[in-house]
Amino acid sequence: MIIGVVALIVVGPERFPGMIKKVGYWVGQFRRIASSVKSEIQVEVDKAEQLQNLLDEQKQILKRNADVDLTQPAVKPKSSLEADSSAQASEKLPANESSSIANTASQSETQNKSS
């Protein structure tokens, strides 16, 4: 109020309304710029929070998977799977059964040759 009265005395009653209009214009411009900057800052802060959340999730995933050996393949190659399964199959059979299977196979081969 005091500033308005001093401005009225200094500027004069003829130019006072024009000056008030210019001051109002610049105050409005300043508020729009401040609002724009504030909204841009809020957008960047939101992006930073999202990035921080993603980083936290990745850290948790890495902690859970820390005991996984990444140098080993997740799936064995086919040839090693077949070799392992045949070796396991022969290990599971008792000794007398594996020899009888071998004898049966050799007998069928002998019969095929003689025919």
C-alpha positions as a Python dict, from the first residue, in 0.01 Angstrom:
ca = {
    (1, 'M'): (0, 0, 0),
    (2, 'I'): (282, 237, 93),
    (3, 'I'): (468, 153, -231),
    (4, 'G'): (152, 229, -433),
    (5, 'V'): (109, 570, -268),
    (6, 'V'): (477, 660, -322),
    (7, 'A'): (455, 547, -689),
    (8, 'L'): (141, 760, -738),
    (9, 'I'): (322, 1066, -601),
    (10, 'V'): (644, 1004, -800),
    (11, 'V'): (492, 903, -1135),
    (12, 'G'): (183, 1124, -1121),
    (13, 'P'): (-182, 1047, -1164),
    (14, 'E'): (-167, 1060, -1546),
    (15, 'R'): (96, 785, -1596),
    (16, 'F'): (10, 578, -1287),
    (17, 'P'): (-253, 351, -1458),
    (18, 'G'): (-11, 266, -1745),
    (19, 'M'): (265, 186, -1498),
    (20, 'I'): (33, -42, -1297),
    (21, 'K'): (-63, -221, -1620),
    (22, 'K'): (306, -279, -1709),
    (23, 'V'): (386, -398, -1356),
    (24, 'G'): (91, -639, -1372),
    (25, 'Y'): (209, -769, -1710),
    (26, 'W'): (564, -835, -1580),
    (27, 'V'): (437, -997, -1261),
    (28, 'G'): (219, -1229, -1474),
    (29, 'Q'): (513, -1313, -1701),
    (30, 'F'): (729, -1390, -1398),
    (31, 'R'): (460, -1618, -1250),
    (32, 'R'): (418, -1807, -1580),
    (33, 'I'): (793, -1859, -1612),
    (34, 'A'): (820, -1969, -1249),
    (35, 'S'): (530, -2211, -1295),
    (36, 'S'): (686, -2354, -1612),
    (37, 'V'): (1024, -2402, -1444),
    (38, 'K'): (856, -2561, -1142),
    (39, 'S'): (665, -2811, -1359),
    (40, 'E'): (980, -2901, -1557),
    (41, 'I'): (1171, -2957, -1236),
    (42, 'Q'): (890, -3180, -1104),
    (43, 'V'): (898, -3387, -1425),
    (44, 'E'): (1274, -3436, -1391),
    (45, 'V'): (1241, -3529, -1024),
    (46, 'D'): (977, -3789, -1115),
    (47, 'K'): (1207, -3932, -1382),
    (48, 'A'): (1494, -3949, -1133),
    (49, 'E'): (1272, -4132, -882),
    (50, 'Q'): (1168, -4384, -1149),
    (51, 'L'): (1531, -4440, -1241),
    (52, 'Q'): (1624, -4488, -876),
    (53, 'N'): (1343, -4744, -836),
    (54, 'L'): (1469, -4934, -1142),
    (55, 'L'): (1822, -4934, -1004),
    (56, 'D'): (1697, -5063, -668),
    (57, 'E'): (1505, -5343, -843),
    (58, 'Q'): (1815, -5440, -1041),
    (59, 'K'): (2023, -5450, -723),
    (60, 'Q'): (1767, -5680, -562),
    (61, 'I'): (1769, -5908, -866),
    (62, 'L'): (2148, -5918, -864),
    (63, 'K'): (2148, -6006, -494),
    (64, 'R'): (1900, -6291, -554),
    (65, 'N'): (2102, -6423, -846),
    (66, 'A'): (2445, -6376, -692),
    (67, 'D'): (2486, -6750, -636),
    (68, 'V'): (2416, -6836, -1001),
    (69, 'D'): (2730, -6928, -1191),
    (70, 'L'): (2706, -6730, -1513),
    (71, 'T'): (3011, -6899, -1667),
    (72, 'Q'): (2824, -7230, -1699),
    (73, 'P'): (2562, -7272, -1972),
    (74, 'A'): (2204, -7279, -1849),
    (75, 'V'): (2126, -7585, -2065),
    (76, 'K'): (2369, -7864, -2146),
    (77, 'P'): (2437, -7926, -2515),
    (78, 'K'): (2242, -8218, -2667),
    (79, 'S'): (2541, -8446, -2718),
    (80, 'S'): (2648, -8421, -2356),
    (81, 'L'): (2289, -8483, -2243),
    (82, 'E'): (2272, -8804, -2448),
    (83, 'A'): (2610, -8920, -2316),
    (84, 'D'): (2509, -8841, -1959),
    (85, 'S'): (2173, -9020, -1992),
    (86, 'S'): (2332, -9334, -2139),
    (87, 'A'): (2598, -9333, -1867),
    (88, 'Q'): (2332, -9287, -1599),
    (89, 'A'): (2119, -9563, -1748),
    (90, 'S'): (2408, -9811, -1737),
    (91, 'E'): (2491, -9705, -1382),
    (92, 'K'): (2133, -9766, -1269),
    (93, 'L'): (2123, -10124, -1400),
    (94, 'P'): (2260, -10398, -1176),
    (95, 'A'): (2568, -10574, -1304),
    (96, 'N'): (2390, -10898, -1398),
    (97, 'E'): (2119, -10713, -1595),
    (98, 'S'): (2370, -10505, -1791),
    (99, 'S'): (2564, -10818, -1888),
    (100, 'S'): (2243, -10998, -1988),
    (101, 'I'): (2145, -10701, -2206),
    (102, 'A'): (2487, -10710, -2368),
    (103, 'N'): (2456, -11089, -2424),
    (104, 'T'): (2110, -11047, -2576),
    (105, 'A'): (2239, -10777, -2809),
    (106, 'S'): (2534, -10992, -2921),
    (107, 'Q'): (2306, -11297, -2974),
    (108, 'S'): (2071, -11093, -3194),
    (109, 'E'): (2368, -10966, -3395),
    (110, 'T'): (2490, -11324, -3444),
    (111, 'Q'): (2148, -11434, -3561),
    (112, 'N'): (2128, -11144, -3806),
    (113, 'K'): (2467, -11237, -3955),
    (114, 'S'): (2376, -11602, -3998),
    (115, 'S'): (2048, -11518, -4172),
}
